[in-house]
């Protein structure tokens, strides 16, 4: 599920509904959203481990989700992590 801002609060949106809204998430992106929902945050290294990909590939997936407005980036450098926006 993803989370979108609605007025003063947030609503949760399942990956299926995101697809209906024109946000066609791939399987990796769905795994990332699910992980962040369950763990509240994710680092690039955690993402790479979860998806069994390189850190560069994990970062590309996280940045794509950020560009869609689904995740937010906190911190800088080695302290960077991602949360549901």
Residue frames as qw, qx, qy, qz and C-alpha x, y, z in Angstrom:
[[0.000, 0.887, 0.461, 0.000, 0.00, 0.00, 0.00],
 [0.363, 0.308, -0.024, 0.879, 1.05, 3.53, -0.66],
 [0.175, -0.686, -0.509, 0.489, 0.01, 6.58, 1.28],
 [0.229, 0.486, 0.303, 0.787, -1.25, 9.81, -0.23],
 [0.034, -0.187, -0.384, 0.904, -2.00, 13.13, 1.43],
 [0.138, -0.577, -0.685, -0.423, -5.71, 13.88, 1.61],
 [0.321, -0.862, -0.167, -0.355, -6.57, 17.23, 3.21],
 [0.260, -0.777, 0.463, -0.338, -5.03, 17.29, 6.67],
 [0.777, -0.309, 0.535, -0.119, -4.58, 13.52, 6.86],
 [0.093, 0.415, -0.827, -0.367, -3.30, 10.55, 4.88],
 [0.894, 0.123, 0.151, -0.403, -5.01, 7.67, 3.14],
 [0.447, -0.327, 0.800, 0.231, -3.51, 4.29, 2.34],
 [0.700, 0.509, -0.180, -0.468, -3.64, 3.11, -1.24],
 [0.852, -0.101, 0.502, 0.110, -2.97, -0.48, -2.29],
 [0.256, -0.345, 0.634, 0.643, -0.56, -1.18, -5.18],
 [0.283, 0.429, 0.811, 0.278, -3.56, -2.34, -7.21],
 [0.090, 0.897, 0.388, -0.190, -5.32, 1.02, -6.75],
 [0.211, -0.698, 0.313, 0.608, -2.10, 2.86, -7.60],
 [0.320, 0.018, 0.774, 0.547, -2.04, 0.95, -10.88],
 [0.185, 0.706, 0.676, 0.105, -5.63, 2.02, -11.56],
 [0.076, -0.918, -0.106, 0.373, -4.57, 5.62, -10.89],
 [0.600, 0.778, -0.138, 0.122, -1.96, 5.32, -13.64],
 [0.190, -0.753, 0.619, -0.118, 0.94, 4.58, -11.29],
 [0.953, 0.156, -0.243, -0.092, 2.08, 1.30, -12.75],
 [0.366, -0.724, 0.575, -0.107, 4.51, 0.04, -10.12],
 [0.653, 0.322, -0.682, -0.058, 6.84, -2.81, -10.91],
 [0.845, -0.343, -0.409, 0.025, 7.34, -5.74, -8.52],
 [0.555, 0.065, -0.382, 0.737, 10.47, -4.22, -7.01],
 [0.105, -0.364, 0.081, -0.922, 8.67, -0.97, -6.25],
 [0.717, -0.444, -0.297, -0.449, 5.77, -2.83, -4.65],
 [0.802, -0.195, -0.446, 0.347, 8.23, -4.71, -2.40],
 [0.310, 0.215, -0.271, 0.886, 9.85, -1.42, -1.40],
 [0.399, -0.448, -0.078, -0.796, 6.50, 0.17, -0.48],
 [0.832, -0.376, -0.371, -0.170, 5.51, -2.89, 1.55],
 [0.692, -0.033, -0.423, 0.584, 8.88, -2.94, 3.38],
 [0.095, 0.293, -0.199, 0.930, 8.68, 0.74, 4.28],
 [0.586, -0.466, -0.205, -0.631, 5.09, 0.38, 5.51],
 [0.873, -0.322, -0.365, 0.037, 6.13, -2.48, 7.79],
 [0.730, -0.168, -0.231, 0.621, 9.43, -0.98, 8.97],
 [0.114, -0.918, -0.222, 0.308, 8.71, 2.78, 8.75],
 [0.088, 0.871, -0.369, -0.312, 11.96, 3.48, 6.83],
 [0.933, 0.182, 0.215, 0.224, 14.43, 1.97, 4.37],
 [0.216, -0.728, 0.428, 0.490, 18.04, 2.64, 3.46],
 [0.583, 0.589, -0.438, -0.347, 19.54, 2.04, 0.03],
 [0.085, 0.376, -0.919, 0.080, 21.52, -0.90, 1.43],
 [0.476, 0.128, 0.752, -0.438, 18.38, -2.47, 2.91],
 [0.675, 0.541, 0.043, -0.500, 16.65, -2.02, -0.42],
 [0.406, 0.564, -0.690, -0.205, 19.54, -3.64, -2.32],
 [0.129, -0.189, 0.945, -0.232, 19.48, -6.60, 0.08],
 [0.579, 0.295, 0.542, -0.534, 15.69, -6.99, -0.12],
 [0.694, 0.609, -0.027, -0.382, 15.66, -6.93, -3.92],
 [0.813, -0.144, 0.446, 0.345, 18.97, -8.79, -4.37],
 [0.538, 0.765, 0.136, 0.327, 20.31, -6.02, -6.62],
 [0.536, 0.156, -0.187, 0.808, 23.22, -3.57, -6.55],
 [0.166, -0.572, -0.383, 0.706, 23.07, -0.39, -4.47],
 [0.028, 0.192, -0.342, -0.919, 22.91, 1.63, -7.72],
 [0.264, -0.298, -0.776, -0.489, 19.84, -0.29, -8.92],
 [0.299, -0.569, -0.696, 0.320, 18.20, 0.01, -5.49],
 [0.124, -0.437, -0.121, 0.883, 18.83, 3.76, -5.50],
 [0.134, -0.033, -0.548, -0.825, 17.23, 4.10, -8.95],
 [0.318, -0.473, -0.798, -0.195, 14.08, 2.33, -7.71],
 [0.293, -0.583, -0.505, 0.565, 13.90, 4.52, -4.58],
 [0.066, -0.313, 0.122, 0.940, 14.40, 7.70, -6.60],
 [0.188, -0.244, -0.701, -0.643, 11.65, 6.66, -9.03],
 [0.341, -0.601, -0.718, 0.082, 9.25, 6.22, -6.10],
 [0.245, -0.507, -0.233, 0.793, 10.36, 9.60, -4.77],
 [0.015, 0.078, -0.400, -0.913, 9.68, 11.23, -8.15],
 [0.300, -0.418, -0.750, -0.415, 6.16, 9.71, -8.08],
 [0.315, -0.502, 0.181, -0.785, 5.62, 11.31, -4.68],
 [0.844, -0.294, -0.403, -0.195, 5.23, 7.98, -2.88],
 [0.780, -0.363, -0.257, 0.440, 8.33, 8.11, -0.69],
 [0.032, -0.981, 0.127, -0.145, 10.26, 10.92, 0.91],
 [0.742, 0.263, -0.361, 0.500, 14.00, 11.17, 1.42],
 [0.480, -0.873, 0.033, -0.073, 15.44, 12.07, 4.83],
 [0.683, -0.551, 0.319, 0.359, 19.04, 12.76, 5.75],
 [0.457, 0.814, -0.328, -0.143, 22.09, 13.07, 3.54],
 [0.198, 0.597, -0.776, 0.042, 25.00, 10.88, 2.50],
 [0.321, 0.069, -0.939, 0.104, 25.41, 7.65, 4.42],
 [0.147, 0.187, 0.699, -0.674, 22.58, 8.68, 6.75],
 [0.447, 0.090, -0.306, -0.836, 19.96, 8.86, 3.99],
 [0.190, 0.205, 0.953, -0.121, 16.79, 6.83, 4.41],
 [0.281, -0.166, -0.502, -0.801, 13.37, 6.76, 2.77],
 [0.226, 0.244, 0.751, -0.571, 9.90, 6.88, 4.32],
 [0.155, 0.615, 0.729, 0.259, 6.33, 6.81, 3.04],
 [0.103, 0.144, 0.037, 0.984, 5.51, 10.37, 2.10]]
